[in-house]
Structure formats: C-alpha cells, structure tokens
Amino acid sequence: MLKQRIITAIWLIPLVLGAIFWLPTEYFSWALVPVFLIAAKEWGQIIDKGCQITQWSFTVTIGVLLIALNIFVPADELWFKGHLHPVYLAVILIGAMWWAISFLLVISYPKSSALWQKSHMFKSMFGQLTLIPCFAALIALKGLSSEASPYYGGTLVFLVMLVVWATDSGAYFAGKSLGKHKLMPNVSPAKTIEGLIGGLVTSMIIVAGVMHYSPEQELGLVIVVTLFVALVSAVGDLSESMFKRVAGIKDSGTILPGHGGILDRIDSLTAALPVFTLIYIAFWM
C-alpha cells in the first residue's frame, strides 16, 4: 500500500505542478475538465452507487456546466482591473455559502442525513456545489498570472495546496501519536481533536514560508487566513467522509493506486479553494 502511494505520488506531483505553473490559463481551464469529470463520476456513486445511469447523467451535467463556464467566460476575461468576472464571483460565493451549510450538516450528523440521504436531487445538488465552485476558484486564482508575473496565479494555487497538505499531514501524525479524543466519531472515527490541533500547528510552516519570501505581508493576517483555510479544508474532508459513509463507500474510486479516487485527493481542496479565493479578493485585491 505504501509502495503504491509513493509510486503514484512520484508521477502525480510533477504532473500537477507542471499544470499549475506552466500551462497557460486557457489550456489549464480545459485540462481541468476531464479531471473534474472523473470526480463527478465518483460523486455519482454517492448519489446511487448501484445505478450507472444516475452516475453518468450526473457526470454529463457537470461536464456541460464546466464547458459552458469555459466557453462563456474565456480566460482573458476572467479579471478586469482587479475585479473577477461576475459569473465566476457568483459561483465561488455560492460555493462558500455551501460550505457553511455543509459544516452544519456535518456537525448535526447523523440527524441531518434524514433530510437528504434518500434524495437523489439533494445529493446531486451537493455534488454540483462541491465541484463547480472548486473548478471556478482554481481557474480564477490561476488567471491572476500575467506576462509580468507568469507564475503568480500558480503560486497562489500551490500555496492553498501546501496549507491543505501540511494540515492533513500534521493531523495524521499528531492523531497517530497523540490522538485520544474523537473529533466527530459518527462522521470519521479515525479523526481526533489532537490530530486537528496538530494539523493547525503544522500549517504554520506555510506561514513561515510566506513571511520569508514575502516579508511585507502582515503577519497577523497571514496567520488568521492560514488557520481559517486549514479549518475549512477539514470541513471539506469531513463532508466527503459523511457522504461516503451514508453511501456505504470506503474510497471514492481506484484511479490513483494507493490513494483512492480523485475525490479522495481533492476533498479538502474543494472547500479550501473557493474560501481562499474570496479571502484573497477581500484582502489582497
């Protein structure tokens, strides 16, 4: 299992970093479509793991929406004088509101599941709210690159990923070595309060890196934003765990040997990216 995870990471990480930093935004936006279509097919199992028609119809719906975004809002129209295109801003705002609702669903689980567990419509809507704002946030951040700063947008995307990876890694090791108090046993029995605290502490490594390379930043703001994004990423992780638990699914897929599916790798990012994008617009644009 560990060997598979390492082998997958060896080829996956360079591929992801290459796309983030070196693909122009217009190509990046199209390269993301098949990745999100795979994630959509995996979410289809959450809707109804026994019905291929349901899974494929959801995948096609997501595909149509993503392609429509790319066609109607070209990469060169994403940003104008520091303002994000209204369509993208609306999508990302809706996504942020969804994560507030998702947090309430998670903390009130299993009672909250009575509202949606038998509804294909609700679970489809939850999938759209999870995937489409994440897609929009990725392209919006990437679109901040310019001829003068060709790697700027990619750096922002990478920073969010680093926060999520640092939080996940810190939570894993702290949970394994120190974990005694369950965080939300009904949702994810393995996660502990000590693990969450360890993840938040580990995320401060990213703060140190930001302040080293960009010392003009306000330290207090960077700390607060990093901690908040780390917490939001945990909500994304717990949310997918909740939906998979109700669906009776351990891993969302098998496309990444040793890691599971695409959803298993991006669950935290689906929450962190839209929220960070809005925070960036509010404080740095």
Steps between C-alpha positions, in 0.01 A plus 500: 500500500775745598701403191199571277446838665863598444501389136177689432636813668823483296315542170199697625675788679715611202192480276295719735779752552571516128136580427477759777813692411560452128167449329345829382166568667297435184654150470491442874125562509441232236750256650299511825179387330584127470637498856173640633300262280672208673419661836140543385474132407630416846242730659239313298566200724409716799169581330426135417786251500286235333375701203734574210238714325482735799878519524548578131214749484656693788840486329354634174324782688825605667679480167246728330527756781882503498520529123242781509716688753805466278316611187299792639779637721830466309825512696587848376173636643534353849647812659449865406663780702526280808142375481403139439241431231150513661413145392811354663455714809139385538597134461776530761273692741235229469772245568607677818138508620474130427794427729330687782195279447717190468662581834156503662414168334823347629470614861135390515562161336339242516179695566560722196524199268127443537451808282705386203618137513210367289486795261689473170416864434665625821809284459537612137467862606760448776736354242457797268559741790815309596660465158407802290612776743829315551551491123418872476732590789790309346464685171444837670821469703697366205366790293682750721820415312616764254784560257680692774436226761441176307517278809296716739166324456662158515679600819167590665349165402811324628483688831147379563610147418795532738271616782271202439788252473669637813172486692423146385852375575514667842156365588600147394822482701364686803190281497707182479736595781284713729139443400270408788188712460281431197417804289178381335476122547167474319652655188862380503600277795874528432519880532585650838505843661874461559543426130312815402712711735815337363390583147439863589841524664665343195329752271710768667794367300332655196466829687874495567567438133270781387659748740848394392437553130254789538596684822286802413187297583317566826588209727176499698288494184704218346467292818123553528438425132717188509328364811156574357578334166643200688179470703286532189706228330418272795131565437547391139664178615230428759223584254614242246546247781140561603363454149709187440389354834134540409566352154694207649819586307852475640691666213344718233693316227809301406656715227794601725663180633555524874309827521148409390308729268527861387243606759707340775794722399312827450233483772680754719584721200138518388430702814830682541533642147171694473534638851862606448411665168238718667737588783770592248258725312393667825847565645754501218325629189 
